[in-house]
Amino acid sequence: MKIPKTIYSLRSNIMFVAGLTLFVMFFTIIYTPNYGISEEATSLSDMGEMGTVILLWYRHQALCLPVTCAIILGVTALSRTLLLLLTRTARLGEGEYLLWQLGEVIATALFIHLFLSLHLHLGYLENLPLVLLVYVSVAIYPYTFYWLLSERMDRDIRIAEAQRTIVRLRQGQEKADKNILRFADDKATVRLVVSSDMVVSIEGAGNYVTILYIGGNRLMRYSLRNTLKGIENLCSGGPLVRCHRSYYINLDKVKLLRKTADGLYAEMDCEGVDDIPVSKSYAAEVTQRFAEKN
């Protein structure tokens, strides 16, 4: 059984200390068993040890209750502070944490009984088992609730982290998918899969297209039976842009646009690639997108 991470949270420990104190206070106010003992009808000499403690508590509840709650608050807060300090670099095992809680409960009960024995003038060792039994019986509820709540919060945190991871992976996959071009022939059979940023240009000639791309740090050419019209949707929305009735170019691979007497040409930033013509019908779009990119 793994200890929930929220157990080591400062906020959750503050809430636990406050909640434990309030629970004991309201529990004592609402339910303090008298086991049939009547203060008016019974004297201390006629009672056993348990009855004596209970009757004395009734008589001094106005002082005993707030002091007891203050002791619970102080001892538990000190214990939780030490726990957080000691676990800054190392976590406790399940058994160690269980022993820590047990020691915390016992230490609190010892201080409570020390106060009661001094204030009510009772024997310390004779009534110690009774005080331990009562406090452990009451404290087990908030301790159990805190553990279950911490497990629930820890589970919710893990689920939220998993969901965020799934979203990031999906977004990354979608982004990666958008960058992958799957070139198919005229029968819709995929023949070439390449990242869009690796494509230099695409040339169409009749019923064939030739893809010029970088593969293994080398300039590669791949021809397949299809037309530029047939791959038009595949090339849209990315760095590829139509620059001529026979060409697509990758704007990320264009070094510069050079205007000559013969027209506008795209000089590619790849060794061994000839300048690619940009026709008048596509010149405005190509020039605008190239300017925006730079």
N, C-alpha and C positions, 0 to 999 in steps of 0.2 A: 504494500500500500504506500503510495507516494505522498509525501507531505505537500499540500497545496502551496503554491508560491505566495498567495495572498497572506499566508500565516506570517511571512516575513515583511509584510507591508506596515509602515508606521501608521497609516490611516486606519487600517483594519484592526490593529492592536489598540489604538485609542478607542475605537468604537467598542471593542471587546471589553476593555477595562471599565468604561462607562456603563455598558450594558449589563455587565456582571453585577456591578454595585447597585444599579437601579433594580435589577431583578431580585436580588436578595432583600432590598428594602421593601419593595411592594409585596413580595412573597410573605415576608414577615408580618407586614401590616395586615394583609388580607387573611393569611392563614397561619396562626400560631396555635398548634394543638395544645389543649389543656388536659387531655386524657381523663376528663371527668373531675378534675381537681377544682374545688371551690375555695377561693381565698377567704371568704367569710366564714365558711364552715369548718375549715381544717387548719390546724396550726402546723408550724414547721416541724415540730417534734414528732408529729404523727406521719410524716411523709418520708418516703425513701429519697435517695439522692436525686433521682430524676425529677420527682415532684418538687423538691426543694429548689432546684435550679430554675424550673419553669415558673414557680410562684414568685421567686425573687426577680426573675426577668419581667413578669407582669408588673410588679411594684415599681421597677426602675426602668421601664421601657423607654420613657421620654429621654433618658440619657444613654441607655445601653444601645438602642438602635442606631442613633447617629454616630456614636463612637465606633460601633462595630462596622458600619458602612465606611467610615473614614479609614479604618484599619484595612478593610478589603481593598479600598481604592489605593491606599498607599503601598501596601505589600505587592499587589498585583501589578501596579504601575512600575514599581522598582524591578520586579521580576521580568516584565516584558521589555523594559529598557535594557537590562542586561542581556536578554535573549537577542535583541536586535543588534547590540554591539558585538556579541560573540559570534553571530552568524553573518557578519559582513563579508567575511572571506571564506567561510566554510558552513555548509548546511548540516543540520542535525539529521540523524537517521530516525526511522519511525520509533524504535525503542527508546532512543535518547529523548525525543520530543515527548513521548508518553511519560517517561520518568520526570522530565522537567515540569510537566503539568501536575503530576502527582506531588512533587516536592513543593510546587507553588501552592497547592491546596492545603497541604499539611502545614506549611509555614504560616499561611494565613490563619488556619484554625488555631495554631499554637499561640499566635499573638492575640487572637480574639479571646482565647481562654485565659491568657495571662491577665488581660484587662478585667475579665469577669471575676476571676478568682480574687484579684486585689480589691475590686470595687464591691463585690458581694460578700467578701470575706469567706470564700469557699476554699476547700482543699484543692490544690492544683492537680495532683496526680489522680485523686479519686474521681474527679469529674471530667478529666481529659478525654477518656473514650467517648463519653456522651457528646461533648462538644464536637469532636472529630466526626462522629457518626452523623450528627445533625447537619454540620456544614457540608460534608461530602454529599449527603443526600440532596441538599438544596443546590449546591454548585454544579452537580452533574448535568443539570438541564442546560444552563447557559454554555457550559463547555462543549456539550454535545451539539447544541445548536450552532455554535461558532464553527466547529469543525465541518458540519454539514454545509453551512453557508459558504465557508471558504472553498470547499470542494466544488460547490455549484458555481461560484464566481470564477474559480480557476478553470472549470470546464467551459464557461462562457467565453473566457479570454482565449482559450485554445481554439474554440470554434471560430471566434472572430478573426484570430490570426490565420487560421486555415482558409477562411473565406477570402481574406485579403490576399493571401498567397495565390489562391485559385484565380482571383481577378487579375493579379499581376501576370500570372502565367498565360491567362487567356489573352490579355492585352498584348503581351509580348509575342504570343503565337500569331495573333491577328496581324500585328505589325510585320512579323517575319513573313507571313503568308502574302501580304501585300507587296513585299519586296521580291517575291519569287515569281518568275515568269515561266509558265509551262507552255512551250511552243508545240502545237499539234499540227499534223498534216491535214489535208483536205478530207480525210476520213475520221477526223477527231481523235486520232491516236497520238498521244504525247510522245514526241521524239527527243525533245531537249528541255531540260530544267536548269535554269540559271538565274542567279540573282540579278535584279534590274540594274544595280550599280556596277555590274561587271560587263554589261552590254555597251558596246561602243557605237554601233550603228546597225541598221537593218536595211538591206537592199532588196528591192523587188524587181524581178525580171520575168515577165510572162506569168506562168503558173508556178514559179519557184521564188522562194525568198532565201536570202543568205544572211545569217546572223553572225556579226563580227563581235567577239567577246573576249574577255581576258580569262584565261584558265590556266592555273599553275604558273602564273607570272609570264605566260606566253600569250601571244595573240592567236586566237582560234577562229576558224570559220566553219559554219555548219549550214548546210543547205537542206531544205525540205520542200515538199510539194505543197504549196499554198500560195495565197496572194496577200499583198499588204492589206487589202480590204478584209480578208479573212482573219487577220490578227489585229485589226484596228482596236477592238475592245480591250484586248490584252495589253496594249501599249498605252492606253489612256490612264490618266491619273497619276503618272509617275514622272521620272525625269526624261522619258522618251517623248519626243515631239516630232510631228511630221514636218519635214522641211522641203520636200520635193515629191512629185508624184511617184518617184521611185525610191525615196529614202525616208527613214526615220533616223534621228540622231539622239544621242544621250547628251543633254545640255551640260551634265556634270563632267563630261569628257571633252567639251569644247574649250580650246585655249583662247581663241578669239574669232570674231567675225570680220572677214576682210572683204572690202568692196573693191572690185576691179572693173575694168572696162567691159569685161564679159558678164559681170553680175556679182552677186553676193555669194561668198563661200565661207564654210565653217572649217577652220583649221583645228584638227583634233589633237588632243594632248596624249597621243599614243604613237609611238614610233612605228613606221611602216604603214600608216594609214594615210591615204591620199585625202586631199581637201574634198569636202562634200558640198555640192552646189545647193544653194537655197533659192528656190524659185520666188518670183514676185508675189504669187498668191499666198505664200506662207511666210514671207519675209517679215511682215509686221508682227505676227505672233511670236516668231522665233526671236526677233530682236528684243521685243518687250520682255519675254520670259528670261532671256539671257541677261538683260540689264537688271531685272529683279533679283536674279540669282547672285549677281556680283555686286 
